Amino acid sequence: MGIIQNLRDSMSDNSSSTFTVQGILVECSHCGHTQFKKREGQLNTAGLTFLNLDWADRSAVVLVCTNCGKLEWFLID
């Protein structure tokens, strides 16, 4: 299954929320919407991928806009 299909499948789930980061309400940088679905994204690096240690890379919080599908990435939860 491809990345686009995974995104579509995750968008079909009806649970969405608003989120704040450092006390500021998160708004989609594309459409201004404030409803997102929370996901986790792996921040792969070339070095750890070369060593087959992708699992050791950091993760980020990814908020998926429920209106337009744009991804907003954050290093802090």
mmJSON file of the N, C-alpha and C atoms, coordinates in Angstrom:
{"data_MODEL":{"atom_site":{
"group_PDB":["ATOM","ATOM","ATOM","ATOM","ATOM","ATOM","ATOM","ATOM","ATOM","ATOM","ATOM","ATOM","ATOM","ATOM","ATOM","ATOM","ATOM","ATOM","ATOM","ATOM","ATOM","ATOM","ATOM","ATOM","ATOM","ATOM","ATOM","ATOM","ATOM","ATOM","ATOM","ATOM","ATOM","ATOM","ATOM","ATOM","ATOM","ATOM","ATOM","ATOM","ATOM","ATOM","ATOM","ATOM","ATOM","ATOM","ATOM","ATOM","ATOM","ATOM","ATOM","ATOM","ATOM","ATOM","ATOM","ATOM","ATOM","ATOM","ATOM","ATOM","ATOM","ATOM","ATOM","ATOM","ATOM","ATOM","ATOM","ATOM","ATOM","ATOM","ATOM","ATOM","ATOM","ATOM","ATOM","ATOM","ATOM","ATOM","ATOM","ATOM","ATOM","ATOM","ATOM","ATOM","ATOM","ATOM","ATOM","ATOM","ATOM","ATOM","ATOM","ATOM","ATOM","ATOM","ATOM","ATOM","ATOM","ATOM","ATOM","ATOM","ATOM","ATOM","ATOM","ATOM","ATOM","ATOM","ATOM","ATOM","ATOM","ATOM","ATOM","ATOM","ATOM","ATOM","ATOM","ATOM","ATOM","ATOM","ATOM","ATOM","ATOM","ATOM","ATOM","ATOM","ATOM","ATOM","ATOM","ATOM","ATOM","ATOM","ATOM","ATOM","ATOM","ATOM","ATOM","ATOM","ATOM","ATOM","ATOM","ATOM","ATOM","ATOM","ATOM","ATOM","ATOM","ATOM","ATOM","ATOM","ATOM","ATOM","ATOM","ATOM","ATOM","ATOM","ATOM","ATOM","ATOM","ATOM","ATOM","ATOM","ATOM","ATOM","ATOM","ATOM","ATOM","ATOM","ATOM","ATOM","ATOM","ATOM","ATOM","ATOM","ATOM","ATOM","ATOM","ATOM","ATOM","ATOM","ATOM","ATOM","ATOM","ATOM","ATOM","ATOM","ATOM","ATOM","ATOM","ATOM","ATOM","ATOM","ATOM","ATOM","ATOM","ATOM","ATOM","ATOM","ATOM","ATOM","ATOM","ATOM","ATOM","ATOM","ATOM","ATOM","ATOM","ATOM","ATOM","ATOM","ATOM","ATOM","ATOM","ATOM","ATOM","ATOM","ATOM","ATOM","ATOM","ATOM","ATOM","ATOM","ATOM","ATOM","ATOM","ATOM","ATOM","ATOM","ATOM","ATOM","ATOM","ATOM","ATOM"],
"id":[1,2,3,4,5,6,7,8,9,10,11,12,13,14,15,16,17,18,19,20,21,22,23,24,25,26,27,28,29,30,31,32,33,34,35,36,37,38,39,40,41,42,43,44,45,46,47,48,49,50,51,52,53,54,55,56,57,58,59,60,61,62,63,64,65,66,67,68,69,70,71,72,73,74,75,76,77,78,79,80,81,82,83,84,85,86,87,88,89,90,91,92,93,94,95,96,97,98,99,100,101,102,103,104,105,106,107,108,109,110,111,112,113,114,115,116,117,118,119,120,121,122,123,124,125,126,127,128,129,130,131,132,133,134,135,136,137,138,139,140,141,142,143,144,145,146,147,148,149,150,151,152,153,154,155,156,157,158,159,160,161,162,163,164,165,166,167,168,169,170,171,172,173,174,175,176,177,178,179,180,181,182,183,184,185,186,187,188,189,190,191,192,193,194,195,196,197,198,199,200,201,202,203,204,205,206,207,208,209,210,211,212,213,214,215,216,217,218,219,220,221,222,223,224,225,226,227,228,229,230,231],
"type_symbol":["N","C","C","N","C","C","N","C","C","N","C","C","N","C","C","N","C","C","N","C","C","N","C","C","N","C","C","N","C","C","N","C","C","N","C","C","N","C","C","N","C","C","N","C","C","N","C","C","N","C","C","N","C","C","N","C","C","N","C","C","N","C","C","N","C","C","N","C","C","N","C","C","N","C","C","N","C","C","N","C","C","N","C","C","N","C","C","N","C","C","N","C","C","N","C","C","N","C","C","N","C","C","N","C","C","N","C","C","N","C","C","N","C","C","N","C","C","N","C","C","N","C","C","N","C","C","N","C","C","N","C","C","N","C","C","N","C","C","N","C","C","N","C","C","N","C","C","N","C","C","N","C","C","N","C","C","N","C","C","N","C","C","N","C","C","N","C","C","N","C","C","N","C","C","N","C","C","N","C","C","N","C","C","N","C","C","N","C","C","N","C","C","N","C","C","N","C","C","N","C","C","N","C","C","N","C","C","N","C","C","N","C","C","N","C","C","N","C","C","N","C","C","N","C","C","N","C","C","N","C","C"],
"label_atom_id":["N","CA","C","N","CA","C","N","CA","C","N","CA","C","N","CA","C","N","CA","C","N","CA","C","N","CA","C","N","CA","C","N","CA","C","N","CA","C","N","CA","C","N","CA","C","N","CA","C","N","CA","C","N","CA","C","N","CA","C","N","CA","C","N","CA","C","N","CA","C","N","CA","C","N","CA","C","N","CA","C","N","CA","C","N","CA","C","N","CA","C","N","CA","C","N","CA","C","N","CA","C","N","CA","C","N","CA","C","N","CA","C","N","CA","C","N","CA","C","N","CA","C","N","CA","C","N","CA","C","N","CA","C","N","CA","C","N","CA","C","N","CA","C","N","CA","C","N","CA","C","N","CA","C","N","CA","C","N","CA","C","N","CA","C","N","CA","C","N","CA","C","N","CA","C","N","CA","C","N","CA","C","N","CA","C","N","CA","C","N","CA","C","N","CA","C","N","CA","C","N","CA","C","N","CA","C","N","CA","C","N","CA","C","N","CA","C","N","CA","C","N","CA","C","N","CA","C","N","CA","C","N","CA","C","N","CA","C","N","CA","C","N","CA","C","N","CA","C","N","CA","C","N","CA","C","N","CA","C","N","CA","C","N","CA","C","N","CA","C"],
"label_alt_id":[null,null,null,null,null,null,null,null,null,null,null,null,null,null,null,null,null,null,null,null,null,null,null,null,null,null,null,null,null,null,null,null,null,null,null,null,null,null,null,null,null,null,null,null,null,null,null,null,null,null,null,null,null,null,null,null,null,null,null,null,null,null,null,null,null,null,null,null,null,null,null,null,null,null,null,null,null,null,null,null,null,null,null,null,null,null,null,null,null,null,null,null,null,null,null,null,null,null,null,null,null,null,null,null,null,null,null,null,null,null,null,null,null,null,null,null,null,null,null,null,null,null,null,null,null,null,null,null,null,null,null,null,null,null,null,null,null,null,null,null,null,null,null,null,null,null,null,null,null,null,null,null,null,null,null,null,null,null,null,null,null,null,null,null,null,null,null,null,null,null,null,null,null,null,null,null,null,null,null,null,null,null,null,null,null,null,null,null,null,null,null,null,null,null,null,null,null,null,null,null,null,null,null,null,null,null,null,null,null,null,null,null,null,null,null,null,null,null,null,null,null,null,null,null,null,null,null,null,null,null,null],
"label_comp_id":["MET","MET","MET","GLY","GLY","GLY","ILE","ILE","ILE","ILE","ILE","ILE","GLN","GLN","GLN","ASN","ASN","ASN","LEU","LEU","LEU","ARG","ARG","ARG","ASP","ASP","ASP","SER","SER","SER","MET","MET","MET","SER","SER","SER","ASP","ASP","ASP","ASN","ASN","ASN","SER","SER","SER","SER","SER","SER","SER","SER","SER","THR","THR","THR","PHE","PHE","PHE","THR","THR","THR","VAL","VAL","VAL","GLN","GLN","GLN","GLY","GLY","GLY","ILE","ILE","ILE","LEU","LEU","LEU","VAL","VAL","VAL","GLU","GLU","GLU","CYS","CYS","CYS","SER","SER","SER","HIS","HIS","HIS","CYS","CYS","CYS","GLY","GLY","GLY","HIS","HIS","HIS","THR","THR","THR","GLN","GLN","GLN","PHE","PHE","PHE","LYS","LYS","LYS","LYS","LYS","LYS","ARG","ARG","ARG","GLU","GLU","GLU","GLY","GLY","GLY","GLN","GLN","GLN","LEU","LEU","LEU","ASN","ASN","ASN","THR","THR","THR","ALA","ALA","ALA","GLY","GLY","GLY","LEU","LEU","LEU","THR","THR","THR","PHE","PHE","PHE","LEU","LEU","LEU","ASN","ASN","ASN","LEU","LEU","LEU","ASP","ASP","ASP","TRP","TRP","TRP","ALA","ALA","ALA","ASP","ASP","ASP","ARG","ARG","ARG","SER","SER","SER","ALA","ALA","ALA","VAL","VAL","VAL","VAL","VAL","VAL","LEU","LEU","LEU","VAL","VAL","VAL","CYS","CYS","CYS","THR","THR","THR","ASN","ASN","ASN","CYS","CYS","CYS","GLY","GLY","GLY","LYS","LYS","LYS","LEU","LEU","LEU","GLU","GLU","GLU","TRP","TRP","TRP","PHE","PHE","PHE","LEU","LEU","LEU","ILE","ILE","ILE","ASP","ASP","ASP"],
"label_asym_id":["A","A","A","A","A","A","A","A","A","A","A","A","A","A","A","A","A","A","A","A","A","A","A","A","A","A","A","A","A","A","A","A","A","A","A","A","A","A","A","A","A","A","A","A","A","A","A","A","A","A","A","A","A","A","A","A","A","A","A","A","A","A","A","A","A","A","A","A","A","A","A","A","A","A","A","A","A","A","A","A","A","A","A","A","A","A","A","A","A","A","A","A","A","A","A","A","A","A","A","A","A","A","A","A","A","A","A","A","A","A","A","A","A","A","A","A","A","A","A","A","A","A","A","A","A","A","A","A","A","A","A","A","A","A","A","A","A","A","A","A","A","A","A","A","A","A","A","A","A","A","A","A","A","A","A","A","A","A","A","A","A","A","A","A","A","A","A","A","A","A","A","A","A","A","A","A","A","A","A","A","A","A","A","A","A","A","A","A","A","A","A","A","A","A","A","A","A","A","A","A","A","A","A","A","A","A","A","A","A","A","A","A","A","A","A","A","A","A","A","A","A","A","A","A","A","A","A","A","A","A","A"],
"label_entity_id":["1","1","1","1","1","1","1","1","1","1","1","1","1","1","1","1","1","1","1","1","1","1","1","1","1","1","1","1","1","1","1","1","1","1","1","1","1","1","1","1","1","1","1","1","1","1","1","1","1","1","1","1","1","1","1","1","1","1","1","1","1","1","1","1","1","1","1","1","1","1","1","1","1","1","1","1","1","1","1","1","1","1","1","1","1","1","1","1","1","1","1","1","1","1","1","1","1","1","1","1","1","1","1","1","1","1","1","1","1","1","1","1","1","1","1","1","1","1","1","1","1","1","1","1","1","1","1","1","1","1","1","1","1","1","1","1","1","1","1","1","1","1","1","1","1","1","1","1","1","1","1","1","1","1","1","1","1","1","1","1","1","1","1","1","1","1","1","1","1","1","1","1","1","1","1","1","1","1","1","1","1","1","1","1","1","1","1","1","1","1","1","1","1","1","1","1","1","1","1","1","1","1","1","1","1","1","1","1","1","1","1","1","1","1","1","1","1","1","1","1","1","1","1","1","1","1","1","1","1","1","1"],
"label_seq_id":[1,1,1,2,2,2,3,3,3,4,4,4,5,5,5,6,6,6,7,7,7,8,8,8,9,9,9,10,10,10,11,11,11,12,12,12,13,13,13,14,14,14,15,15,15,16,16,16,17,17,17,18,18,18,19,19,19,20,20,20,21,21,21,22,22,22,23,23,23,24,24,24,25,25,25,26,26,26,27,27,27,28,28,28,29,29,29,30,30,30,31,31,31,32,32,32,33,33,33,34,34,34,35,35,35,36,36,36,37,37,37,38,38,38,39,39,39,40,40,40,41,41,41,42,42,42,43,43,43,44,44,44,45,45,45,46,46,46,47,47,47,48,48,48,49,49,49,50,50,50,51,51,51,52,52,52,53,53,53,54,54,54,55,55,55,56,56,56,57,57,57,58,58,58,59,59,59,60,60,60,61,61,61,62,62,62,63,63,63,64,64,64,65,65,65,66,66,66,67,67,67,68,68,68,69,69,69,70,70,70,71,71,71,72,72,72,73,73,73,74,74,74,75,75,75,76,76,76,77,77,77],
"pdbx_PDB_ins_code":[null,null,null,null,null,null,null,null,null,null,null,null,null,null,null,null,null,null,null,null,null,null,null,null,null,null,null,null,null,null,null,null,null,null,null,null,null,null,null,null,null,null,null,null,null,null,null,null,null,null,null,null,null,null,null,null,null,null,null,null,null,null,null,null,null,null,null,null,null,null,null,null,null,null,null,null,null,null,null,null,null,null,null,null,null,null,null,null,null,null,null,null,null,null,null,null,null,null,null,null,null,null,null,null,null,null,null,null,null,null,null,null,null,null,null,null,null,null,null,null,null,null,null,null,null,null,null,null,null,null,null,null,null,null,null,null,null,null,null,null,null,null,null,null,null,null,null,null,null,null,null,null,null,null,null,null,null,null,null,null,null,null,null,null,null,null,null,null,null,null,null,null,null,null,null,null,null,null,null,null,null,null,null,null,null,null,null,null,null,null,null,null,null,null,null,null,null,null,null,null,null,null,null,null,null,null,null,null,null,null,null,null,null,null,null,null,null,null,null,null,null,null,null,null,null,null,null,null,null,null,null],
"Cartn_x":[0.856,0.0,0.894,0.579,1.407,1.106,1.954,1.822,0.507,0.133,-1.112,-2.316,-2.328,-3.447,-3.501,-2.345,-2.311,-2.883,-2.544,-3.079,-4.591,-5.062,-6.52,-7.221,-6.634,-7.235,-7.283,-6.208,-6.192,-7.197,-7.459,-8.423,-9.854,-10.101,-11.462,-11.894,-10.942,-11.239,-11.843,-12.962,-13.698,-13.2,-12.224,-11.786,-10.741,-11.042,-10.102,-10.184,-9.154,-9.083,-8.361,-8.421,-7.575,-6.343,-5.237,-3.98,-3.331,-2.593,-1.795,-0.339,0.557,1.989,2.547,3.15,3.669,2.608,1.395,0.295,-0.381,0.006,-0.58,-1.404,-2.653,-3.523,-2.921,-2.817,-2.262,-3.325,-2.942,-3.787,-3.049,-3.755,-3.15,-2.534,-1.281,-0.596,-1.104,-1.914,-2.455,-3.873,-4.753,-6.163,-6.683,-5.886,-6.313,-7.208,-7.512,-8.367,-7.692,-8.462,-7.879,-8.148,-8.745,-9.014,-7.956,-7.31,-6.238,-6.392,-5.737,-5.56,-4.09,-3.811,-2.439,-1.836,-0.637,0.12,1.555,2.352,3.776,4.566,5.638,6.473,7.916,8.554,9.955,10.858,11.881,12.837,14.105,14.079,15.205,16.416,17.597,18.856,19.608,20.418,21.156,22.09,22.762,23.719,23.073,21.994,21.337,20.621,20.129,19.521,20.58,21.767,22.866,23.233,23.166,23.501,22.307,21.184,19.95,19.429,19.594,19.166,18.107,17.22,16.175,15.345,15.164,14.354,14.944,16.245,16.898,16.744,16.225,16.029,14.904,14.926,13.889,12.56,11.501,10.162,9.641,8.674,8.031,6.527,5.849,4.393,3.977,3.082,2.581,1.085,0.656,-0.768,-1.256,-2.303,-2.862,-4.146,-4.162,-5.347,-6.51,-7.639,-8.804,-9.543,-9.17,-9.811,-9.079,-7.758,-7.023,-5.958,-5.65,-4.68,-3.234,-2.961,-1.581,-1.023,0.261,0.928,1.68,1.495,2.236,3.091,4.428,5.367,5.865,5.972,6.47,7.411,8.523,9.463,9.082,8.191,7.745,6.311,6.012,4.675,3.738],
"Cartn_y":[-1.184,0.0,1.237,2.223,3.412,4.482,5.485,6.599,7.338,7.584,8.315,7.531,6.227,5.419,5.404,5.337,5.389,6.703,7.807,9.109,9.139,8.624,8.579,7.73,6.573,5.706,6.403,7.123,7.802,8.95,9.568,10.656,10.153,8.88,8.353,8.108,8.031,7.922,9.252,9.217,10.438,11.202,10.7,11.393,12.449,13.697,14.792,15.716,16.528,17.418,18.695,19.653,20.831,20.584,21.23,21.04,22.389,22.473,23.657,23.225,24.08,23.867,25.115,24.953,26.055,27.124,26.674,27.569,28.247,27.904,28.522,27.488,27.84,26.954,26.689,25.419,25.06,25.267,26.009,26.219,25.7,25.113,24.629,25.803,25.655,26.737,26.9,25.965,26.058,26.645,26.078,26.488,27.168,27.194,27.855,27.021,25.787,24.894,24.562,24.232,23.941,22.512,21.676,20.288,19.38,18.554,17.685,16.287,15.352,14.004,13.854,13.285,13.168,11.842,11.913,10.744,10.889,9.879,9.927,9.683,10.438,10.29,10.042,9.138,8.795,9.787,10.294,11.22,10.452,9.752,8.9,9.725,9.231,9.845,8.857,9.384,8.528,7.573,8.061,7.22,6.02,6.248,5.125,4.216,4.766,3.925,3.022,3.571,2.783,1.62,1.852,0.813,-0.065,0.134,-0.619,-0.365,0.857,1.216,2.323,2.275,3.301,3.441,2.348,2.359,3.287,3.594,4.43,5.925,6.287,7.699,8.297,9.614,10.332,10.272,10.526,10.624,12.037,12.402,13.708,13.508,14.487,14.505,15.102,14.411,14.89,15.113,16.334,16.654,16.745,15.982,15.934,16.759,17.819,18.675,17.858,17.903,17.137,17.823,19.051,19.764,19.55,19.76,19.694,18.595,17.982,16.891,17.316,18.609,19.074,18.548,18.198,17.691,18.818,18.925,19.878,19.05,19.221,18.423,19.212,18.53,19.142,18.179,18.708,17.887,17.784,18.655,18.59,18.107,17.318,16.721,17.641],
"Cartn_z":[0.0,0.0,0.0,-0.807,-0.948,0.083,0.073,1.015,0.817,-0.424,-0.702,-0.201,-0.43,0.04,1.565,2.229,3.694,4.197,3.525,3.91,3.73,2.607,2.377,3.433,3.763,4.774,6.127,6.475,7.768,7.801,6.645,6.592,6.72,6.423,6.51,7.953,8.884,10.311,10.755,11.481,11.795,13.008,13.756,14.966,14.63,14.95,14.749,15.956,16.116,17.27,16.903,17.82,17.707,18.561,18.221,18.935,19.183,20.28,20.553,20.687,20.221,20.37,21.028,22.182,22.989,23.216,23.492,23.818,22.641,21.408,20.217,19.467,19.148,18.396,17.024,16.641,15.339,14.272,13.228,12.061,10.844,9.921,8.684,7.93,7.52,6.811,5.376,4.911,3.554,3.547,4.384,4.318,5.591,6.659,7.89,8.787,8.401,9.185,10.519,11.547,12.867,13.342,12.526,12.9,12.246,13.073,12.601,13.171,12.515,13.032,13.37,14.529,15.002,14.558,14.007,13.577,14.052,13.828,14.148,12.871,12.69,11.505,11.887,11.186,11.433,10.71,11.395,10.807,10.463,9.35,8.953,8.544,8.907,8.494,7.615,6.718,5.784,6.52,7.55,8.281,8.941,9.674,10.351,9.367,8.26,7.229,6.609,6.34,5.774,6.69,8.007,8.989,9.35,8.677,8.949,10.366,10.848,12.199,12.171,11.177,11.061,12.332,13.048,14.261,15.328,15.24,16.244,15.966,14.794,14.471,15.299,15.422,16.16,15.414,16.151,15.568,15.757,14.957,15.061,15.118,15.684,15.661,14.321,13.638,12.352,12.491,12.22,12.248,10.813,10.497,9.154,9.146,8.342,8.248,7.692,8.388,7.941,6.797,6.482,5.379,4.055,4.058,2.787,2.749,3.9,3.926,4.092,4.228,4.406,5.722,5.705,6.9,7.593,8.887,9.71,10.677,10.626,11.409,12.616,13.78,15.002,15.71,16.238,16.997,18.457,18.916,20.306,20.345,21.36,21.472,22.215],
"occupancy":[1.0,1.0,1.0,1.0,1.0,1.0,1.0,1.0,1.0,1.0,1.0,1.0,1.0,1.0,1.0,1.0,1.0,1.0,1.0,1.0,1.0,1.0,1.0,1.0,1.0,1.0,1.0,1.0,1.0,1.0,1.0,1.0,1.0,1.0,1.0,1.0,1.0,1.0,1.0,1.0,1.0,1.0,1.0,1.0,1.0,1.0,1.0,1.0,1.0,1.0,1.0,1.0,1.0,1.0,1.0,1.0,1.0,1.0,1.0,1.0,1.0,1.0,1.0,1.0,1.0,1.0,1.0,1.0,1.0,1.0,1.0,1.0,1.0,1.0,1.0,1.0,1.0,1.0,1.0,1.0,1.0,1.0,1.0,1.0,1.0,1.0,1.0,1.0,1.0,1.0,1.0,1.0,1.0,1.0,1.0,1.0,1.0,1.0,1.0,1.0,1.0,1.0,1.0,1.0,1.0,1.0,1.0,1.0,1.0,1.0,1.0,1.0,1.0,1.0,1.0,1.0,1.0,1.0,1.0,1.0,1.0,1.0,1.0,1.0,1.0,1.0,1.0,1.0,1.0,1.0,1.0,1.0,1.0,1.0,1.0,1.0,1.0,1.0,1.0,1.0,1.0,1.0,1.0,1.0,1.0,1.0,1.0,1.0,1.0,1.0,1.0,1.0,1.0,1.0,1.0,1.0,1.0,1.0,1.0,1.0,1.0,1.0,1.0,1.0,1.0,1.0,1.0,1.0,1.0,1.0,1.0,1.0,1.0,1.0,1.0,1.0,1.0,1.0,1.0,1.0,1.0,1.0,1.0,1.0,1.0,1.0,1.0,1.0,1.0,1.0,1.0,1.0,1.0,1.0,1.0,1.0,1.0,1.0,1.0,1.0,1.0,1.0,1.0,1.0,1.0,1.0,1.0,1.0,1.0,1.0,1.0,1.0,1.0,1.0,1.0,1.0,1.0,1.0,1.0,1.0,1.0,1.0,1.0,1.0,1.0,1.0,1.0,1.0,1.0,1.0,1.0],
"B_iso_or_equiv":[0.0,0.0,0.0,0.0,0.0,0.0,0.0,0.0,0.0,0.0,0.0,0.0,0.0,0.0,0.0,0.0,0.0,0.0,0.0,0.0,0.0,0.0,0.0,0.0,0.0,0.0,0.0,0.0,0.0,0.0,0.0,0.0,0.0,0.0,0.0,0.0,0.0,0.0,0.0,0.0,0.0,0.0,0.0,0.0,0.0,0.0,0.0,0.0,0.0,0.0,0.0,0.0,0.0,0.0,0.0,0.0,0.0,0.0,0.0,0.0,0.0,0.0,0.0,0.0,0.0,0.0,0.0,0.0,0.0,0.0,0.0,0.0,0.0,0.0,0.0,0.0,0.0,0.0,0.0,0.0,0.0,0.0,0.0,0.0,0.0,0.0,0.0,0.0,0.0,0.0,0.0,0.0,0.0,0.0,0.0,0.0,0.0,0.0,0.0,0.0,0.0,0.0,0.0,0.0,0.0,0.0,0.0,0.0,0.0,0.0,0.0,0.0,0.0,0.0,0.0,0.0,0.0,0.0,0.0,0.0,0.0,0.0,0.0,0.0,0.0,0.0,0.0,0.0,0.0,0.0,0.0,0.0,0.0,0.0,0.0,0.0,0.0,0.0,0.0,0.0,0.0,0.0,0.0,0.0,0.0,0.0,0.0,0.0,0.0,0.0,0.0,0.0,0.0,0.0,0.0,0.0,0.0,0.0,0.0,0.0,0.0,0.0,0.0,0.0,0.0,0.0,0.0,0.0,0.0,0.0,0.0,0.0,0.0,0.0,0.0,0.0,0.0,0.0,0.0,0.0,0.0,0.0,0.0,0.0,0.0,0.0,0.0,0.0,0.0,0.0,0.0,0.0,0.0,0.0,0.0,0.0,0.0,0.0,0.0,0.0,0.0,0.0,0.0,0.0,0.0,0.0,0.0,0.0,0.0,0.0,0.0,0.0,0.0,0.0,0.0,0.0,0.0,0.0,0.0,0.0,0.0,0.0,0.0,0.0,0.0,0.0,0.0,0.0,0.0,0.0,0.0],
"pdbx_formal_charge":[null,null,null,null,null,null,null,null,null,null,null,null,null,null,null,null,null,null,null,null,null,null,null,null,null,null,null,null,null,null,null,null,null,null,null,null,null,null,null,null,null,null,null,null,null,null,null,null,null,null,null,null,null,null,null,null,null,null,null,null,null,null,null,null,null,null,null,null,null,null,null,null,null,null,null,null,null,null,null,null,null,null,null,null,null,null,null,null,null,null,null,null,null,null,null,null,null,null,null,null,null,null,null,null,null,null,null,null,null,null,null,null,null,null,null,null,null,null,null,null,null,null,null,null,null,null,null,null,null,null,null,null,null,null,null,null,null,null,null,null,null,null,null,null,null,null,null,null,null,null,null,null,null,null,null,null,null,null,null,null,null,null,null,null,null,null,null,null,null,null,null,null,null,null,null,null,null,null,null,null,null,null,null,null,null,null,null,null,null,null,null,null,null,null,null,null,null,null,null,null,null,null,null,null,null,null,null,null,null,null,null,null,null,null,null,null,null,null,null,null,null,null,null,null,null,null,null,null,null,null,null],
"auth_seq_id":[1,1,1,2,2,2,3,3,3,4,4,4,5,5,5,6,6,6,7,7,7,8,8,8,9,9,9,10,10,10,11,11,11,12,12,12,13,13,13,14,14,14,15,15,15,16,16,16,17,17,17,18,18,18,19,19,19,20,20,20,21,21,21,22,22,22,23,23,23,24,24,24,25,25,25,26,26,26,27,27,27,28,28,28,29,29,29,30,30,30,31,31,31,32,32,32,33,33,33,34,34,34,35,35,35,36,36,36,37,37,37,38,38,38,39,39,39,40,40,40,41,41,41,42,42,42,43,43,43,44,44,44,45,45,45,46,46,46,47,47,47,48,48,48,49,49,49,50,50,50,51,51,51,52,52,52,53,53,53,54,54,54,55,55,55,56,56,56,57,57,57,58,58,58,59,59,59,60,60,60,61,61,61,62,62,62,63,63,63,64,64,64,65,65,65,66,66,66,67,67,67,68,68,68,69,69,69,70,70,70,71,71,71,72,72,72,73,73,73,74,74,74,75,75,75,76,76,76,77,77,77],
"auth_comp_id":["MET","MET","MET","GLY","GLY","GLY","ILE","ILE","ILE","ILE","ILE","ILE","GLN","GLN","GLN","ASN","ASN","ASN","LEU","LEU","LEU","ARG","ARG","ARG","ASP","ASP","ASP","SER","SER","SER","MET","MET","MET","SER","SER","SER","ASP","ASP","ASP","ASN","ASN","ASN","SER","SER","SER","SER","SER","SER","SER","SER","SER","THR","THR","THR","PHE","PHE","PHE","THR","THR","THR","VAL","VAL","VAL","GLN","GLN","GLN","GLY","GLY","GLY","ILE","ILE","ILE","LEU","LEU","LEU","VAL","VAL","VAL","GLU","GLU","GLU","CYS","CYS","CYS","SER","SER","SER","HIS","HIS","HIS","CYS","CYS","CYS","GLY","GLY","GLY","HIS","HIS","HIS","THR","THR","THR","GLN","GLN","GLN","PHE","PHE","PHE","LYS","LYS","LYS","LYS","LYS","LYS","ARG","ARG","ARG","GLU","GLU","GLU","GLY","GLY","GLY","GLN","GLN","GLN","LEU","LEU","LEU","ASN","ASN","ASN","THR","THR","THR","ALA","ALA","ALA","GLY","GLY","GLY","LEU","LEU","LEU","THR","THR","THR","PHE","PHE","PHE","LEU","LEU","LEU","ASN","ASN","ASN","LEU","LEU","LEU","ASP","ASP","ASP","TRP","TRP","TRP","ALA","ALA","ALA","ASP","ASP","ASP","ARG","ARG","ARG","SER","SER","SER","ALA","ALA","ALA","VAL","VAL","VAL","VAL","VAL","VAL","LEU","LEU","LEU","VAL","VAL","VAL","CYS","CYS","CYS","THR","THR","THR","ASN","ASN","ASN","CYS","CYS","CYS","GLY","GLY","GLY","LYS","LYS","LYS","LEU","LEU","LEU","GLU","GLU","GLU","TRP","TRP","TRP","PHE","PHE","PHE","LEU","LEU","LEU","ILE","ILE","ILE","ASP","ASP","ASP"],
"auth_asym_id":["A","A","A","A","A","A","A","A","A","A","A","A","A","A","A","A","A","A","A","A","A","A","A","A","A","A","A","A","A","A","A","A","A","A","A","A","A","A","A","A","A","A","A","A","A","A","A","A","A","A","A","A","A","A","A","A","A","A","A","A","A","A","A","A","A","A","A","A","A","A","A","A","A","A","A","A","A","A","A","A","A","A","A","A","A","A","A","A","A","A","A","A","A","A","A","A","A","A","A","A","A","A","A","A","A","A","A","A","A","A","A","A","A","A","A","A","A","A","A","A","A","A","A","A","A","A","A","A","A","A","A","A","A","A","A","A","A","A","A","A","A","A","A","A","A","A","A","A","A","A","A","A","A","A","A","A","A","A","A","A","A","A","A","A","A","A","A","A","A","A","A","A","A","A","A","A","A","A","A","A","A","A","A","A","A","A","A","A","A","A","A","A","A","A","A","A","A","A","A","A","A","A","A","A","A","A","A","A","A","A","A","A","A","A","A","A","A","A","A","A","A","A","A","A","A","A","A","A","A","A","A"],
"auth_atom_id":["N","CA","C","N","CA","C","N","CA","C","N","CA","C","N","CA","C","N","CA","C","N","CA","C","N","CA","C","N","CA","C","N","CA","C","N","CA","C","N","CA","C","N","CA","C","N","CA","C","N","CA","C","N","CA","C","N","CA","C","N","CA","C","N","CA","C","N","CA","C","N","CA","C","N","CA","C","N","CA","C","N","CA","C","N","CA","C","N","CA","C","N","CA","C","N","CA","C","N","CA","C","N","CA","C","N","CA","C","N","CA","C","N","CA","C","N","CA","C","N","CA","C","N","CA","C","N","CA","C","N","CA","C","N","CA","C","N","CA","C","N","CA","C","N","CA","C","N","CA","C","N","CA","C","N","CA","C","N","CA","C","N","CA","C","N","CA","C","N","CA","C","N","CA","C","N","CA","C","N","CA","C","N","CA","C","N","CA","C","N","CA","C","N","CA","C","N","CA","C","N","CA","C","N","CA","C","N","CA","C","N","CA","C","N","CA","C","N","CA","C","N","CA","C","N","CA","C","N","CA","C","N","CA","C","N","CA","C","N","CA","C","N","CA","C","N","CA","C","N","CA","C","N","CA","C","N","CA","C","N","CA","C","N","CA","C","N","CA","C"],
"pdbx_PDB_model_num":[1,1,1,1,1,1,1,1,1,1,1,1,1,1,1,1,1,1,1,1,1,1,1,1,1,1,1,1,1,1,1,1,1,1,1,1,1,1,1,1,1,1,1,1,1,1,1,1,1,1,1,1,1,1,1,1,1,1,1,1,1,1,1,1,1,1,1,1,1,1,1,1,1,1,1,1,1,1,1,1,1,1,1,1,1,1,1,1,1,1,1,1,1,1,1,1,1,1,1,1,1,1,1,1,1,1,1,1,1,1,1,1,1,1,1,1,1,1,1,1,1,1,1,1,1,1,1,1,1,1,1,1,1,1,1,1,1,1,1,1,1,1,1,1,1,1,1,1,1,1,1,1,1,1,1,1,1,1,1,1,1,1,1,1,1,1,1,1,1,1,1,1,1,1,1,1,1,1,1,1,1,1,1,1,1,1,1,1,1,1,1,1,1,1,1,1,1,1,1,1,1,1,1,1,1,1,1,1,1,1,1,1,1,1,1,1,1,1,1,1,1,1,1,1,1,1,1,1,1,1,1]
}}}
